[in-house]
Amino acid sequence: MRAGIGTQLMWDDHEFVVIAVDYRHALLRSLTEEFVREVVIEELLRMPDVVWRDVRPPSTEPTDLQLVAGLPEPERRTVELWIEQFEVVKRAVDAGSDVTPLLADVRAALRPHIEASTETIRRKFQRYLAEGVVGLIDKRRFNGRKPVIDARIAGALSDLAAAGVKRSSGTRTRTVDNVKWMLEEDFGEGVELPSDRTLYRLIAAHPTARKLNASARGRETAANKPGRAFGLHGSLRPGEHVQIDSTIIDVPSRLLDGRLNRAELTIIHDVATRSILAAMVRAIATNSADLAGVLARALTPYDLRPPGAREHRERMAATWAGQFMITQERLDEHRLAQPYIFPETITTDNGKIFRSRSFREGCARLGISLIFAAKETPTDKPHVERTFESMVTRFVQYLEGFTGGSVERRGREEPVGEVLALAQLQELLEDWVAIEWQNRTHDGLADPLLPGRHLTPNEMFRAYRRVAPEIHVPFGVDDFIGLLPAKTCTLQDYGINFKRRVYRSKRLPELRAAGAHGEGATRPCRIRYDPHNPLYIWIEHDGEFVPFRAAADLLDEPMGGDIWQESRAFGVDADRAVREDASQLADRMKRAQWVRPGKKRNRRVRAAEVDRDPMHYTSNAQTTAREESVNEAIGDEVIWERGGGFSLLTDDDGVWERLT
């Protein structure tokens, strides 16, 4: 690390040697040309194009201290013992002593710890003199033995991996057989193949061929990764970069008719604050109208939404939350603390709903720019993709009926009788976003100077507002309703019948008279509805939205929620069996009274059945029974008469066989 007389250096593409040095200047002589240059030492040391020769080791090579410190504890102690003894030997040899007795002394000193011959100690000492500490460290630690792969075998493995990106996964045996057949077809007997065990090791070490027996989905995802290095996609302020996406969640939900169906989740995610601006679940594939509903939730704060949201949540909670229900006041505190962020740009994938004309025109009217990710490249919107994974681990897997994500992770006895209805799942999802997600520290919001300190999305939003305050004007009630899905219904005398509910309003007579030629005439009307707020619908009339409220039901009465909660606790399978049996019997009862028009044979058949019925007061069997005496049963023998008050009990039912 010190330069003096005779030190060589390169400066301005010339090789120099130092020939004189004083307290301030250095005299350099060129090795290629005949000239001498005098330079100030302080200036020479600060020039970036000066390269010193034989002064310091290359920075890419680790120092001796780093090598020793990085070794495992037993090996590090052994190396330190060798260094301690060889330093003594080196000083003695430099002083003129013979090396042979010194090495014998080293063997005797190391015998309690290391057993080595004199020749082994001599070789280690020579390596220590030539290489330093590196000569005492096992070379296999830095240059481990790696299998040498024939270029033709490596090429065959690469070709198989490229061809198997979209094929089903197999075992390693299939890969080994395919390699053998491919090499035999291309090179004949010219390739000397190693053993199968060696081929297994080569396949396991190959970067792409080792995935042929792994997950097919993971293999295709890895193949879709771009060839460039991944970069950071940040945002300078809230709303500058927002991402939206949909996915199927692995939990069933109950539809309006009681059937089970998997729900589809759509979220809008802000990159700067990691906030979930809106989240909505649908039982069917999300369409453009549903996307408009998600935008309506993102652009309208919770306290500015139409009436019925709080009331609907209380009705839902009364039937399923029970003692775990959070009070509306505590929930409002968290929901009102959610940040309102207006998105400037939205990044989406290439799904049909996101490229639909209605969604693009809607975003254009709102002043929102759309950015479409590259095809099959989820890394263009990594934040929302990672959010889906977090929602599964923090929220979805705790729900009743969670399927585990795959067949091999699904339990056989997963309870599905207590799964949530779609409206209940939506309410629980919004509660979870407001309470847990927005108030839980996020790894992507780490302090650069204190990486162990993380912020929550709400805290990050407040920090942005203190530094760069902005006013994002939210949507009002009418704007929210205008983004909701629309449908044409008929205005009846009693109101509107929509999705098995009846909606009424005091302005019903006025709306029925408007646009109708006669008082009381039915007419079609266009309504707006919120899929997750069934208490209200709105009719477009004369530039305003007239609210219609659902008619009162049992949930509005005392203990109404308890009644429906207990009704769902009964055995569903038993109820279904009773319903089917009753339906079949009712059909046969009505069938017995049916007479085909124009046919009198059925009447005669009915009359004959009545005559055979001993319980019928006009039957011939009853008259005969009065005239003829019935023989008493002998002993324990009981004779059952075939007949009864109903003609439905025939041999087809198996009743007679069970009774006799």
C-alpha positions in Angstrom: 0.0 0.0 0.0 3.1 2.3 -0.1 4.8 3.6 -3.3 8.4 4.6 -3.4 11.4 4.7 -5.7 11.0 2.1 -8.4 7.2 1.9 -8.2 5.5 1.7 -11.7 2.3 3.4 -12.6 0.3 4.2 -15.7 -0.9 7.8 -16.4 -2.2 9.4 -19.6 -1.6 6.1 -21.5 2.1 6.1 -20.5 4.0 3.8 -18.3 6.1 5.6 -15.7 8.5 4.7 -12.9 9.1 6.8 -9.8 12.7 7.9 -9.7 12.7 10.6 -7.1 10.4 11.8 -4.2 10.5 14.8 -1.9 8.0 16.3 0.6 5.8 17.7 -2.2 6.8 16.5 -5.6 7.5 13.2 -7.4 9.7 12.8 -10.4 8.4 10.2 -13.0 10.3 8.8 -15.9 8.6 7.3 -18.9 9.4 3.7 -19.7 8.4 3.9 -23.4 9.7 7.4 -24.3 12.6 9.5 -23.3 11.1 12.2 -21.0 10.7 13.0 -17.4 7.6 14.5 -15.7 7.4 16.3 -12.3 4.1 16.3 -10.6 2.6 17.3 -7.2 2.1 14.2 -5.1 -1.3 15.3 -3.8 -2.6 15.9 -7.3 -1.2 12.6 -8.5 -3.0 10.7 -5.8 -6.4 12.3 -6.7 -6.2 11.8 -10.5 -8.8 9.1 -11.5 -6.8 7.8 -14.5 -3.7 6.8 -12.6 -3.2 3.0 -12.2 -0.6 1.9 -9.7 1.3 -1.3 -10.4 2.1 -3.9 -7.7 0.8 -1.7 -4.9 -2.5 -3.3 -3.8 -4.2 -6.6 -4.7 -7.3 -6.4 -7.1 -10.4 -5.4 -5.2 -12.3 -8.4 -6.6 -10.1 -10.9 -4.7 -11.0 -11.4 -1.0 -8.4 -10.6 1.6 -6.9 -13.2 3.9 -8.9 -11.9 6.9 -12.2 -12.2 5.0 -11.4 -15.7 3.9 -10.5 -16.9 7.4 -13.5 -15.1 9.0 -15.9 -16.7 6.6 -14.8 -20.3 7.4 -16.8 -22.5 9.8 -15.6 -22.5 13.4 -13.7 -25.8 13.4 -12.0 -25.1 10.1 -11.2 -21.5 11.1 -9.4 -22.7 14.3 -7.4 -25.3 12.3 -6.2 -22.6 9.8 -5.3 -20.3 12.7 -3.1 -23.0 14.2 -1.3 -23.5 10.9 -0.7 -19.8 10.5 0.6 -19.4 14.1 3.2 -22.2 13.6 4.2 -21.3 10.1 4.9 -17.7 11.1 7.4 -18.9 13.6 9.0 -21.2 11.0 9.1 -18.4 8.4 10.9 -16.0 10.8 13.4 -18.7 11.7 14.1 -19.5 8.1 14.5 -15.9 7.2 17.1 -15.7 10.0 19.1 -18.6 8.5 17.8 -21.7 10.3 17.3 -25.1 8.8 13.7 -25.8 7.9 13.7 -29.6 8.6 13.9 -29.5 12.4 11.5 -26.6 12.5 8.9 -28.6 10.6 9.4 -31.5 13.1 8.8 -29.0 15.9 5.6 -27.9 14.2 4.4 -31.6 13.9 5.0 -32.1 17.6 3.2 -28.8 18.5 0.2 -29.7 16.4 -0.1 -33.4 17.4 -2.7 -32.8 20.1 -5.0 -31.1 17.5 -3.9 -32.2 14.0 -2.3 -35.5 12.9 -0.1 -34.9 9.8 3.2 -36.3 8.5 6.3 -34.2 8.0 5.9 -34.2 4.2 2.4 -32.9 4.5 3.5 -30.1 6.8 6.3 -29.3 4.3 3.9 -29.1 1.4 1.5 -26.8 3.4 4.4 -24.6 4.4 5.5 -24.2 0.8 1.9 -23.3 -0.3 1.8 -20.8 2.6 5.0 -19.2 1.3 3.7 -19.0 -2.2 0.0 -18.2 -1.7 -0.4 -17.0 1.8 -3.4 -17.9 3.9 -5.3 -19.1 0.8 -2.8 -22.0 0.5 -4.0 -23.4 3.8 -7.7 -23.4 2.9 -9.2 -26.4 1.2 -9.5 -25.5 -2.5 -12.8 -27.5 -2.8 -14.5 -24.7 -0.8 -13.9 -22.3 -3.6 -13.6 -24.6 -6.6 -16.0 -27.4 -5.8 -16.1 -30.3 -8.2 -18.8 -29.8 -10.7 -20.0 -32.4 -13.2 -18.6 -31.8 -16.6 -21.6 -32.0 -19.0 -21.2 -33.0 -22.6 -22.3 -30.1 -24.8 -24.6 -32.5 -26.7 -26.3 -33.7 -23.5 -26.7 -30.1 -22.3 -28.2 -29.1 -25.6 -30.7 -32.0 -25.5 -31.8 -31.1 -22.0 -32.3 -27.5 -23.1 -34.4 -28.6 -26.1 -36.5 -30.8 -23.9 -37.1 -28.0 -21.4 -38.1 -25.6 -24.2 -40.5 -28.1 -25.7 -42.1 -29.0 -22.4 -43.1 -25.5 -21.3 -46.8 -26.1 -22.0 -46.8 -29.9 -21.6 -47.9 -31.9 -18.6 -45.3 -32.7 -16.0 -43.7 -36.2 -15.8 -41.1 -38.0 -13.8 -37.4 -37.7 -14.1 -37.4 -41.2 -15.6 -39.3 -39.8 -18.6 -36.8 -37.0 -19.0 -33.9 -39.5 -18.9 -35.5 -41.7 -21.6 -36.3 -38.7 -23.8 -32.7 -37.5 -23.6 -31.4 -41.0 -24.6 -33.8 -41.2 -27.5 -33.0 -37.7 -28.7 -29.2 -38.3 -28.6 -29.6 -41.6 -30.3 -31.7 -40.1 -33.1 -29.3 -37.2 -33.6 -25.9 -38.7 -33.1 -26.4 -42.4 -33.2 -23.9 -44.4 -31.1 -21.4 -41.5 -31.0 -22.4 -40.2 -27.6 -21.1 -42.0 -24.6 -24.0 -41.7 -22.1 -23.3 -41.7 -18.4 -25.2 -43.8 -16.0 -28.8 -43.1 -15.1 -27.8 -41.9 -11.7 -25.4 -39.3 -13.2 -28.1 -38.2 -15.6 -30.4 -37.6 -12.7 -27.8 -35.3 -11.1 -27.3 -33.5 -14.4 -31.0 -32.9 -14.8 -31.3 -31.7 -11.2 -28.4 -29.2 -11.8 -29.9 -28.0 -15.2 -31.7 -24.6 -14.8 -34.7 -25.4 -16.9 -34.8 -29.2 -17.4 -35.2 -29.8 -13.7 -38.6 -28.2 -13.8 -40.0 -30.8 -16.2 -41.2 -32.9 -13.2 -42.4 -29.9 -11.2 -45.6 -27.8 -11.4 -46.7 -27.2 -15.0 -48.2 -23.8 -14.0 -44.9 -22.8 -12.4 -43.0 -23.9 -15.4 -45.2 -21.8 -17.8 -45.0 -18.8 -15.5 -41.2 -19.0 -15.4 -41.1 -19.2 -19.2 -43.2 -16.1 -19.5 -40.8 -14.0 -17.5 -39.2 -11.2 -19.6 -35.5 -11.5 -20.5 -34.6 -8.2 -19.1 -33.8 -7.5 -15.5 -36.6 -6.6 -13.2 -36.9 -3.0 -12.2 -38.7 -0.9 -9.6 -42.0 0.7 -10.6 -42.8 3.2 -8.0 -45.1 6.2 -7.7 -44.4 9.8 -6.7 -47.8 10.5 -5.1 -51.1 8.8 -4.3 -53.2 8.1 -7.4 -50.4 8.5 -9.9 -50.2 4.8 -10.5 -53.2 2.5 -9.7 -53.6 -1.2 -10.7 -56.8 -3.2 -11.1 -57.3 -6.9 -11.6 -59.7 -9.8 -10.9 -59.1 -13.4 -9.7 -61.1 -16.4 -8.5 -60.9 -16.9 -4.7 -60.8 -20.4 -3.4 -64.0 -20.2 -1.2 -67.6 -20.9 -2.2 -70.4 -18.4 -1.6 -74.1 -18.9 -1.5 -76.2 -17.4 -4.3 -79.7 -16.0 -4.0 -81.3 -19.4 -4.8 -79.1 -21.2 -2.2 -76.7 -22.8 -4.7 -72.9 -22.7 -4.0 -70.6 -21.0 -6.4 -67.0 -19.7 -6.3 -66.7 -15.9 -6.1 -64.6 -13.6 -8.2 -62.7 -10.8 -6.5 -61.9 -7.5 -8.1 -59.7 -4.9 -6.4 -58.2 -1.5 -7.2 -54.8 -1.0 -5.6 -52.8 2.2 -5.2 -49.0 1.7 -5.6 -47.8 4.8 -3.6 -49.6 4.0 -0.4 -50.4 0.2 -0.9 -54.0 1.0 -0.2 -56.9 -1.0 -1.5 -59.2 1.7 -2.9 -62.1 -0.7 -3.6 -62.8 -4.4 -3.5 -65.9 -6.3 -4.7 -66.9 -10.0 -5.1 -69.2 -11.4 -7.7 -70.5 -14.9 -8.1 -70.1 -14.9 -11.9 -67.5 -13.6 -14.3 -67.0 -9.9 -13.7 -68.4 -7.8 -16.6 -68.0 -4.1 -17.5 -71.0 -3.1 -15.4 -69.3 -4.7 -12.3 -66.1 -2.7 -13.1 -68.2 0.4 -13.1 -69.5 -0.6 -9.6 -65.9 -1.1 -8.4 -64.9 2.4 -9.7 -68.0 3.8 -8.0 -66.8 2.4 -4.7 -63.2 3.7 -5.3 -64.4 7.2 -6.3 -67.0 7.7 -3.5 -66.0 7.7 0.2 -68.0 5.5 2.5 -69.8 8.3 4.2 -71.0 9.8 0.9 -72.6 6.7 -0.5 -76.3 6.3 -0.9 -78.5 5.4 2.1 -78.9 1.8 3.1 -75.2 0.8 3.4 -75.1 0.8 7.2 -78.6 -0.6 7.5 -77.8 -3.4 5.1 -74.7 -4.3 7.1 -76.6 -4.5 10.3 -79.2 -6.8 8.7 -76.5 -9.1 7.4 -74.6 -9.2 10.7 -77.8 -10.0 12.6 -78.0 -13.3 10.8 -74.4 -14.6 10.9 -72.0 -12.5 13.0 -73.6 -13.1 16.4 -71.3 -12.3 19.4 -68.4 -11.5 17.1 -70.2 -8.6 15.4 -68.4 -5.3 15.5 -70.5 -2.3 16.4 -71.3 0.1 13.7 -69.7 3.0 15.5 -66.3 1.2 15.8 -66.5 0.1 12.2 -67.3 3.6 11.0 -64.2 4.9 12.7 -62.0 2.7 10.5 -64.0 3.0 7.3 -64.0 6.8 7.6 -60.2 6.7 8.1 -59.7 5.0 4.7 -57.9 7.4 2.3 -59.8 8.8 -0.7 -57.5 8.7 -3.7 -58.5 9.6 -7.2 -56.6 7.5 -9.8 -54.8 9.3 -12.6 -53.7 6.1 -14.4 -54.9 2.5 -14.1 -52.8 -0.4 -15.2 -54.8 -3.5 -16.3 -54.2 -6.7 -18.1 -55.6 -7.6 -21.5 -58.9 -9.1 -20.3 -62.0 -8.6 -22.4 -63.8 -6.6 -19.6 -60.8 -4.2 -19.3 -60.6 -3.7 -23.1 -64.3 -3.3 -23.4 -65.6 -0.1 -24.9 -67.8 0.8 -22.0 -64.9 0.6 -19.5 -62.5 2.5 -21.7 -65.1 5.2 -22.4 -66.0 5.4 -18.7 -62.4 6.0 -17.7 -62.0 8.6 -20.5 -65.0 10.5 -19.2 -63.6 10.5 -15.7 -60.2 11.6 -16.9 -58.4 8.4 -16.1 -55.7 7.1 -18.4 -55.5 3.3 -19.1 -52.2 1.4 -19.4 -52.5 -2.2 -20.7 -49.8 -4.7 -19.6 -48.0 -6.9 -22.0 -49.7 -10.2 -22.8 -49.1 -12.9 -20.3 -46.8 -10.6 -18.3 -48.1 -10.3 -14.8 -44.9 -8.6 -13.8 -46.2 -5.4 -15.4 -48.6 -5.1 -12.5 -46.8 -6.9 -9.7 -48.3 -4.9 -6.8 -51.9 -6.1 -7.3 -50.8 -9.6 -8.0 -48.9 -9.7 -4.7 -51.9 -8.2 -2.9 -54.0 -11.1 -4.1 -51.6 -13.6 -2.5 -51.6 -11.6 0.8 -55.4 -11.6 0.8 -55.5 -15.3 0.5 -53.1 -15.8 3.5 -54.6 -13.1 5.7 -58.3 -13.3 4.8 -59.6 -16.0 2.5 -58.1 -19.0 4.2 -60.0 -18.2 7.4 -63.4 -18.4 5.7 -65.7 -21.4 6.0 -65.4 -23.7 3.0 -61.8 -22.7 2.0 -60.7 -25.2 -0.7 -57.0 -24.8 -0.3 -56.2 -23.6 -3.8 -55.7 -27.1 -5.4 -57.1 -30.6 -5.2 -54.2 -32.0 -3.2 -54.7 -29.2 -0.5 -58.5 -29.6 -0.3 -59.9 -31.4 2.7 -62.6 -34.1 2.4 -64.7 -32.8 5.3 -64.5 -29.1 4.8 -67.8 -27.6 6.1 -69.8 -26.0 3.4 -73.1 -25.7 5.2 -72.1 -22.5 6.9 -70.5 -20.7 4.0 -71.4 -17.0 3.6 -73.9 -15.6 1.2 -72.5 -13.3 -1.4 -73.8 -10.2 0.3 -72.3 -11.3 3.6 -68.9 -12.0 2.0 -68.9 -8.5 0.5 -69.6 -6.9 3.9 -66.9 -9.0 5.6 -64.4 -8.2 2.8 -65.0 -4.4 3.2 -64.7 -4.7 7.0 -61.4 -6.6 6.7 -59.9 -4.0 4.2 -60.8 -1.1 6.5 -59.7 -2.7 9.8 -56.7 -5.0 9.0 -55.3 -4.2 5.6 -55.2 -0.4 6.0 -53.8 -0.6 9.5 -51.2 -3.4 9.1 -47.6 -2.6 8.3 -46.6 -3.3 4.7 -43.1 -4.5 3.7 -43.2 -2.2 0.7 -43.5 0.9 2.9 -40.1 0.5 4.7 -38.1 3.5 5.9 -34.9 3.8 3.7 -32.8 4.8 6.6 -34.4 2.4 9.1 -35.3 -0.7 7.0 -36.8 -2.4 10.1 -39.5 0.3 10.5 -42.6 0.0 8.3 -45.7 2.1 7.8 -49.3 1.1 7.3 -51.2 2.3 4.2 -53.1 4.9 6.2 -49.9 6.2 7.8 -48.2 6.4 4.4 -51.1 8.4 2.9 -51.0 10.9 5.8 -47.2 11.3 5.3 -47.8 12.1 1.6 -50.5 14.6 2.5 -48.1 16.4 4.9 -45.4 16.8 2.3 -47.5 17.3 -0.9 -51.0 18.2 0.0 -53.6 17.7 -2.7 -57.4 18.0 -2.8 -59.1 15.1 -4.6 -62.8 16.0 -5.0 -64.8 12.8 -4.3 -68.0 11.7 -6.1 -71.4 12.4 -4.6 -74.5 10.3 -4.2 -75.8 11.0 -7.8 -72.4 10.3 -9.3 -72.2 7.0 -7.4 -75.6 5.9 -8.5 -74.8 6.9 -12.1 -71.9 4.4 -12.2 -74.1 1.5 -10.9 -75.5 -1.2 -13.3 -78.8 -0.4 -15.0 -81.7 -2.6 -16.0 -85.2 -2.0 -17.4 -88.1 -3.1 -15.2 -91.9 -2.6 -15.1 -93.5 -0.2 -12.7 -96.5 -2.0 -11.2 -99.4 -1.0 -9.0 -97.5 -2.1 -5.9 -94.1 -1.0 -6.9 -91.2 -2.7 -8.7 -90.5 -6.4 -8.5 -86.7 -6.9 -8.9 -84.6 -9.9 -8.0 -87.4 -11.5 -5.9 -87.9 -8.4 -3.9 -90.6 -5.8 -4.0 -89.6 -2.1 -3.8 -91.9 0.7 -3.0 -91.9 4.5 -2.7 -94.3 7.3 -1.8 -93.7 8.8 -5.2 -95.0 5.7 -6.9 -98.3 7.3 -8.1 -96.4 10.3 -9.6 -94.0 8.1 -11.5 -96.7 5.8 -12.8 -98.7 8.8 -14.1 -95.7 10.4 -15.7 -95.3 9.2 -19.2 -98.4 7.0 -19.1 -101.6 7.8 -21.0 -103.9 6.6 -18.3 -103.8 6.6 -14.5 -102.7 3.3 -13.1 -101.2 1.9 -16.3 -98.0 -0.1 -16.0 -95.0 1.1 -17.9 -91.3 0.2 -18.3 -88.7 2.2 -16.4 -84.9 2.2 -16.1 -83.5 1.5 -12.7 -80.0 1.6 -11.1 -79.1 -1.0 -8.5 -76.2 -1.8 -6.2 -75.5 -5.6 -6.3 -74.4 -5.4 -2.6 -77.0 -3.1 -1.3 -80.4 -4.8 -2.0 -82.3 -2.4 0.3 -82.5 0.4 -2.4 -82.9 0.8 -6.1 -83.2 4.1 -8.0 -85.4 5.1 -10.9 -84.1 7.6 -13.4 -86.8 10.3 -13.7 -86.6 13.9 -14.9 -82.9 14.2 -14.3 -82.9 12.7 -10.8 -82.7 9.3 -9.2 -85.8 8.5 -7.2 -85.0 5.9 -4.4 -87.3 2.9 -3.9 -86.8 0.9 -0.7 -87.4 -2.9 -0.3 -90.6 -3.9 1.5 -90.2 -4.8 5.1 -89.5 -8.4 5.9 -88.9 -10.6 8.9 -85.4 -9.2 9.4 -87.0 -5.9 10.4 -89.0 -7.6 13.2 -87.7 -8.5 16.6 -85.8 -11.8 16.7 -86.1 -11.9 12.9 -82.4 -12.5 12.4 -82.4 -15.3 15.0 -85.2 -17.1 13.2 -83.4 -17.2 9.9 -80.1 -18.1 11.6 -81.8 -21.1 13.3 -83.5 -22.0 10.0 -80.1 -22.4 8.3 -78.8 -24.6 11.2 -81.2 -27.4 10.3 -80.2 -30.4 8.3 -80.3 -29.3 4.7 -80.1 -32.8 3.3 -83.0 -34.0 5.5 -85.1 -31.1 4.5 -84.4 -31.7 0.8 -85.4 -35.4 1.1 -88.7 -34.4 2.8 -89.4 -31.9 0.2 -88.8 -34.3 -2.7 -90.9 -37.0 -1.0 -93.8 -34.6 -0.4 -93.6 -33.3 -4.0 -93.8 -36.8 -5.3 -96.8 -37.7 -3.2 -98.6 -34.5 -4.1 -98.1 -35.2 -7.8 -99.5 -38.7 -7.4 -102.5 -37.4 -5.4 -103.3 -34.9 -8.2 -102.6 -37.6 -10.8 -105.3 -39.9 -9.3 -107.9 -37.2 -9.8 -107.0 -36.5 -13.4 -109.2 -37.6 -16.3 -108.1 -37.3 -19.8 -110.5 -35.3 -21.9 -112.7 -37.4 -24.2 -111.9 -40.6 -22.4 -114.4 -42.5 -20.1 -112.2 -45.5 -19.3 -110.4 -43.6 -16.6 -113.8 -42.9 -14.9 -114.5 -46.7 -14.9 -111.1 -47.4 -13.5 -111.7 -44.9 -10.7 -115.1 -46.4 -10.0 -113.5 -49.9 -9.9 -110.9 -48.6 -7.4 -113.6 -47.1 -5.3 -115.5 -50.4 -5.3 -112.4 -52.3 -4.2 -111.7 -49.8 -1.3 -113.3 -51.3 1.8 -113.0 -47.9 3.6 -115.2 -46.1 1.1 -118.8 -46.0 2.2 -120.2 -46.7 -1.3 -117.8 -49.5 -2.3 -118.9 -53.0 -3.1 -116.1 -54.3 -0.9 -117.7 -52.7 2.2 -121.1 -54.1 1.3 -119.7 -57.6 0.9 -117.8 -57.3 4.1 -121.1 -56.6 5.9 -122.8 -59.6 4.3 -120.0 -62.1 4.7 -118.4 -62.9 8.0 -114.7 -62.5 8.3 -112.8 -65.6 9.5 -110.8 -64.9 12.6 -107.0 -65.3 12.5 -105.7 -68.6 13.9 -103.1 -68.2 16.6 -100.7 -65.4 16.0 -101.5 -65.2 12.3 -102.5 -61.7 11.1 -104.0 -61.2 7.7 -103.8 -57.7 6.3 -106.3 -56.7 3.7 -104.9 -54.9 0.7 -106.6 -51.6 0.6 -107.1 -48.4 2.4 -108.4 -44.9 2.2 -106.0 -44.0 -0.6 -105.4 -45.6 -3.9 -101.8 -44.4 -3.8 -100.5 -47.3 -1.7 -99.8 -49.9 -4.4 -97.3 -52.6 -4.8 -95.0 -50.1 -6.6 -94.5 -48.3 -3.3 -93.3 -51.4 -1.5 -95.7 -50.7 1.4 -97.5 -54.0 1.1 -94.2 -55.9 1.2 -93.1 -54.1 4.3 -96.4 -54.6 6.1 -96.7 -58.3 5.3 
